Amino acid sequence: MYAVTPLASVDLVDYVLASATPRQRQILGLLTQGYTGKKIGKTLHLGSHQVSKHLLALADLYGISTTPIHQTGTALAGLFALMSTPALVGQYRWRSLSPRQTQVAELTVENLTAKEIALKIGAAPETVRKHLGAVYKHIGVSNKLELVTWYAAHYPL
């Protein structure tokens, strides 16, 4: 039904994040959460034509071929299958963090406290905690232990 270009998941995520528009990145984020095309449209206040246009563009970026009659359906199915792959979901979520969130998360994984991270990056400890809260929410974890476990699963040494 659909074909995916055989790229490594990290290369694919980097390529798509660099090539996709901000709206397309939002749509990818919703796909990683299991949203349907209709739910994406409702959430982002887009009409079905606009959602279809973005899905087809994303399918093209990912190298997913679509059938002429059911272009949007096959694009959505291919993207959903791809974005449902746990490794790819993890890569996408990590790579879509802001640079500061990534820095705070990496230092947290190295077992630094919020105070130590704040000193290292020149920010207030409360700012570090806010960044960490955003990271937890974005990655889908609820505490430091879960973040470390998640990181180890997606970035083994």
C-alpha positions as CSV (number, residue, x, y, z in Angstrom):
1,M,0.0,0.0,0.0
2,Y,2.8,2.4,0.8
3,A,6.6,2.3,0.6
4,V,9.0,4.0,2.9
5,T,12.5,5.2,1.8
6,P,15.0,3.0,3.6
7,L,16.8,5.6,5.7
8,A,18.0,5.1,9.2
9,S,15.4,6.5,11.6
10,V,17.8,9.2,13.0
11,D,18.7,10.4,9.5
12,L,15.0,10.4,8.5
13,V,13.9,12.4,11.6
14,D,16.7,14.9,11.1
15,Y,15.9,15.3,7.4
16,V,12.1,15.8,8.0
17,L,12.5,18.2,10.9
18,A,14.9,20.3,8.8
19,S,12.6,20.2,5.7
20,A,9.1,20.4,7.2
21,T,7.2,23.6,7.9
22,P,6.3,24.5,11.5
23,R,2.7,23.3,10.8
24,Q,3.9,20.0,9.3
25,R,6.0,19.5,12.5
26,Q,2.9,20.1,14.6
27,I,1.0,17.5,12.5
28,L,3.9,15.0,13.0
29,G,3.7,15.6,16.7
30,L,0.0,14.9,16.7
31,L,0.5,11.7,14.6
32,T,3.0,10.5,17.2
33,Q,0.1,10.8,19.7
34,G,-2.2,8.7,17.4
35,Y,-4.4,11.5,16.1
36,T,-6.5,10.8,13.0
37,G,-6.7,13.3,10.1
38,K,-10.1,14.6,11.3
39,K,-8.8,15.0,14.8
40,I,-5.7,16.8,13.5
41,G,-7.9,19.2,11.6
42,K,-10.1,19.9,14.7
43,T,-7.1,20.4,17.0
44,L,-5.3,22.8,14.6
45,H,-8.4,24.4,13.3
46,L,-7.7,23.3,9.7
47,G,-10.1,22.3,7.0
48,S,-9.9,18.8,5.5
49,H,-8.3,20.1,2.4
50,Q,-5.5,21.8,4.3
51,V,-4.9,18.7,6.4
52,S,-4.7,16.6,3.2
53,K,-2.3,19.1,1.6
54,H,0.1,18.9,4.7
55,L,-0.2,15.1,4.9
56,L,0.7,14.6,1.2
57,A,3.6,17.0,1.6
58,L,4.8,15.0,4.6
59,A,4.4,11.7,2.8
60,D,6.5,13.1,0.0
61,L,9.2,14.2,2.5
62,Y,9.2,10.7,4.0
63,G,9.3,9.0,0.6
64,I,5.9,7.4,1.1
65,S,4.3,6.7,-2.3
66,T,0.5,7.2,-2.5
67,T,-2.1,5.9,-4.9
68,P,-3.8,8.5,-7.0
69,I,-7.4,7.6,-5.9
70,H,-6.7,7.5,-2.1
71,Q,-3.7,9.8,-1.8
72,T,-4.6,11.3,1.5
73,G,-5.7,8.0,3.1
74,T,-2.5,6.2,2.0
75,A,-0.4,9.2,3.1
76,L,-2.0,9.2,6.5
77,A,-1.7,5.4,6.8
78,G,1.9,5.4,5.9
79,L,2.8,8.4,8.1
80,F,0.8,6.9,11.0
81,A,2.6,3.5,10.6
82,L,6.0,5.3,10.5
83,M,5.3,7.6,13.3
84,S,3.9,4.8,15.5
85,T,7.3,3.1,15.4
86,P,8.6,3.5,19.0
87,A,12.2,4.3,18.0
88,L,11.1,6.9,15.5
89,V,8.6,8.4,17.9
90,G,11.4,8.8,20.5
91,Q,13.8,10.2,18.0
92,Y,11.2,12.7,16.8
93,R,10.2,13.8,20.3
94,W,13.9,14.2,21.4
95,R,14.9,16.1,18.3
96,S,12.0,18.5,18.5
97,L,13.0,19.7,22.0
98,S,14.4,23.2,22.1
99,P,18.2,23.5,22.4
100,R,17.9,24.6,26.0
101,Q,15.5,21.8,26.8
102,T,17.9,19.3,25.3
103,Q,20.8,20.7,27.3
104,V,18.8,20.5,30.5
105,A,17.6,17.0,29.8
106,E,21.1,15.8,28.9
107,L,22.6,17.3,32.1
108,T,19.7,15.7,34.1
109,V,20.5,12.3,32.6
110,E,24.1,12.9,33.8
111,N,22.6,13.0,37.3
112,L,23.1,16.8,37.9
113,T,20.7,18.5,40.2
114,A,18.6,21.6,39.1
115,K,21.0,23.8,41.1
116,E,24.1,22.3,39.5
117,I,22.5,22.6,36.0
118,A,21.6,26.2,36.7
119,L,25.1,27.1,37.7
120,K,26.5,25.3,34.6
121,I,24.2,27.0,32.1
122,G,23.8,30.3,33.8
123,A,20.1,30.2,34.6
124,A,18.0,30.2,37.8
125,P,17.2,26.7,39.3
126,E,13.4,27.5,38.9
127,T,14.0,28.1,35.1
128,V,15.8,24.7,34.9
129,R,12.8,23.0,36.7
130,K,10.4,24.6,34.2
131,H,12.5,23.4,31.2
132,L,12.6,20.0,32.8
133,G,8.9,20.0,33.3
134,A,8.4,20.8,29.6
135,V,10.8,18.0,28.7
136,Y,8.9,15.5,30.8
137,K,5.6,16.5,29.2
138,H,7.1,16.4,25.6
139,I,8.8,13.1,26.1
140,G,5.9,11.5,28.0
141,V,7.6,10.8,31.3
142,S,6.8,12.1,34.8
143,N,10.0,12.2,36.7
144,K,13.8,12.0,36.5
145,L,14.0,8.2,36.8
146,E,11.6,7.8,33.9
147,L,13.6,10.3,31.8
148,V,16.9,8.5,32.5
149,T,15.2,5.1,31.6
150,W,13.6,6.6,28.5
151,Y,17.0,8.1,27.4
152,A,18.8,4.8,28.0
153,A,16.3,3.0,25.9
154,H,16.6,5.4,23.0
155,Y,20.2,6.3,23.2
156,P,22.1,3.2,24.5
157,L,25.8,3.6,25.3
